[in-house]
Amino acid sequence: MCRWSFGYERSRNSGYRRLNKQRSVFPSDTALLKALYLATHKIAKKWTMPLRNWCRVLGELEIMYPDRLG
């Protein structure tokens, strides 16, 4: 199991929980997707540390998914 993204996932999930506490009812699926997109964008601005071993991870992803990464 890959554990290099654990801190990232905790940060993202706490941001989504905050969004859910602020507004628990969305008028449509599109409104929910837009809110999640904006929350993700806002959360990502806080990430300043580079991921450990990112070059290695990127290399492994290129081997596993050659058609998606180039």
N, C-alpha and C positions, 0 to 999 in steps of 0.2 A: 504494500500500500504506500502510496506517495504521501508524504507528510510535509512537503515543502510549502504548501499553500494554506496550511492550517490557520495561521494568523490572518491571512487575507480573508478566508472564509468567515472567521469570527467577526472581523470588522464589517464585512458586507452584511452578514446576517443581523448584526446589531443595528445597522442603518435601516434595514428593511423592517425590523421590529419597531423602530422609532416612527417610521412612516405609517405603519399599521396602527400605532397608538394615536397618531394625530388624525388619521382618517381611516375608519374601518369600513366604510361603504363607498363604493365607486359606481357611478351611473352606468358605466359600460366597460366591457373588456378592454377597449382601446384606451379609456381613461386610466385603467389600472396599469396597462403596459407603459403608457407615457410616464406615469408616476414612478414606476420601477426604473425606467430608463434614466429619468432625471435624478433619482436617488442614487443610482449606481454611478452616474457621472459626478455627483457631489461627493460621494464616498471616495472615489478614485483620486480626487484632488488631494486628499489627505495622505496618500501613500507616497512617501518620499524615499524610503529605503529600497535599494535594489534587491531583487530576489536572489537568494543564495543559489549558487550552481545553475543559474539560468542558462548559461551556454550549454551545459550538459543536458538540461531538460529540453531545450530547444532542439538539440541534436537528436535526442531520442524521439521527440515528436515528429521531426522530419523523416526519421526512419519509419515510424509507425503510420504516418499520414503523408506520404510523398506527394499526393495530388492536391493536398490542401495548403501545404507550406512549400515555399520554393526558394 
